[in-house]
Amino acid sequence: MSPGKVDEIKKEKFLEIYCVGGITAIDVCEEIGIPINQVARWRRDDISFSEIYDRVDLYNHEIWPDDRPLKFGETSADMKRIEEKARKEEETKLLRVKTKQIRMEDNNRLKKTWLETFNRLYFSIIETCRACGVTRGNFERWKASDEKFREAYFEAVEAKKDFIESQLMENIRKGDVASVIFACKTRLKDRGYVEKQQVEHTGNFGVMVSPGISQDENSWEKNARAQQLALVEKTNKEDENRKHGKSRKNKEGNLGAARRKPKAIS
């Protein structure tokens, strides 16, 4: 039998076993006693063989997607090493995902604790960060990057404002005069509850106003007049000192000239 005929018989035998599926190319080669390199030559030189081989290879891959088809020249030991490497890479990947998930969960718990502490400590950011062991920078990053945390934080700030308003209204209900006056000044400006202060004075002297201090009209006028009188007295005293100093200078200058001996004229 000619070598070409023997070669065709081996091709048919190879395809017959390989087409059954569930077996690798290298296992088929071992079964029929041919080297894997010979199959590679068949695929390169015989278009018909190559098409059938590729079709079967694709069919096997679709049915057993977890199996990686062997490349030509690979052995079963190579396949095991590849599978072991792939398994370790997958385990490492899963470990990283799990670690990231744990960190994210811990971070979310810490954010929740921070918000609860923020409400409990009367909305002090610094005190809340200290109590939770979080830096102010971490808080700012959370607020900038986490939309849910940012919304929860602003809701807590609004809750603080509601709390202050409720306390103010409670004091008003109890008849606290200071609270009633404050509410009128801040909430009823459109109804004429605005402080108006008028002071008449003469001279070119101003009045020092201290920000954040609210006084009734009579007290404010009294203090303003006292400031003006103090400024007038201070200015008069400075003028007197200036005049006395000038006259004293002139007097000392005249005495010096009188004591100075005239120069002899030759």
QUIVEN-V881971 format. One record per backbone hydrogen bond with DSSP energy under -1.0 kcal/mol. CO is the residue of the C=O (numbers start at 1). NH is the residue of the N-H. Records with the same first field share a line. If there is no record, write none. Layout:
# QUIVEN-V881971
CO = NH + NH
This chain:
# QUIVEN-V881971
2 = 6
3 = 7
4 = 8
5 = 9
6 = 10
7 = 11
8 = 12
9 = 13
10 = 14
11 = 15
12 = 16
13 = 17
14 = 18
15 = 19
24 = 28
25 = 29
26 = 30
27 = 31
28 = 32
29 = 33 + 34
36 = 40
37 = 41
38 = 42
39 = 43
40 = 44
41 = 45
42 = 46
46 = 50
47 = 51
48 = 52
49 = 53
50 = 54
51 = 55
52 = 56
53 = 57
54 = 58
55 = 59
56 = 60
57 = 61
58 = 62
59 = 63
60 = 64
64 = 67
71 = 74
75 = 79
76 = 80
77 = 81
78 = 82
79 = 83
80 = 84
81 = 85
82 = 86
83 = 87
84 = 88
85 = 89
86 = 90
87 = 91
88 = 92
89 = 93
90 = 94
91 = 95
92 = 96
93 = 97
94 = 98
95 = 99
96 = 100
97 = 101
98 = 102
99 = 103
100 = 104
101 = 105
102 = 106
103 = 107
104 = 108
105 = 109
106 = 110
107 = 111
108 = 112
109 = 113
110 = 114
111 = 115
112 = 116
113 = 117
114 = 118
115 = 119
116 = 120
117 = 121
118 = 123
124 = 128
125 = 129
126 = 130
127 = 131
128 = 132
129 = 134
135 = 139
136 = 140
137 = 141
138 = 142
139 = 143
140 = 144
141 = 145
142 = 146
146 = 150
147 = 151
148 = 152
149 = 153
150 = 154
151 = 155
152 = 156
153 = 157
154 = 158
155 = 159
156 = 160
157 = 161
158 = 162
159 = 163
160 = 164
161 = 165
162 = 166
163 = 167
164 = 168
165 = 169
166 = 170
167 = 171
168 = 172
169 = 173
170 = 174
171 = 176
172 = 175
176 = 180
177 = 181
178 = 182
179 = 183
180 = 184
181 = 185
182 = 186
183 = 187
184 = 188
188 = 191 + 193
189 = 192
192 = 194
210 = 213
216 = 220
217 = 221
218 = 222
219 = 223
220 = 224
221 = 225
222 = 226
223 = 227
224 = 228
225 = 229
226 = 230
227 = 231
228 = 232
229 = 233
230 = 234
231 = 235
232 = 236
233 = 237
234 = 238
235 = 239
236 = 240
237 = 241
238 = 242
239 = 243
240 = 244
241 = 245
242 = 246
243 = 247
244 = 248
245 = 249
246 = 250
247 = 251
248 = 252
249 = 253
250 = 254
251 = 255
252 = 256
253 = 257
254 = 258
255 = 259
256 = 260
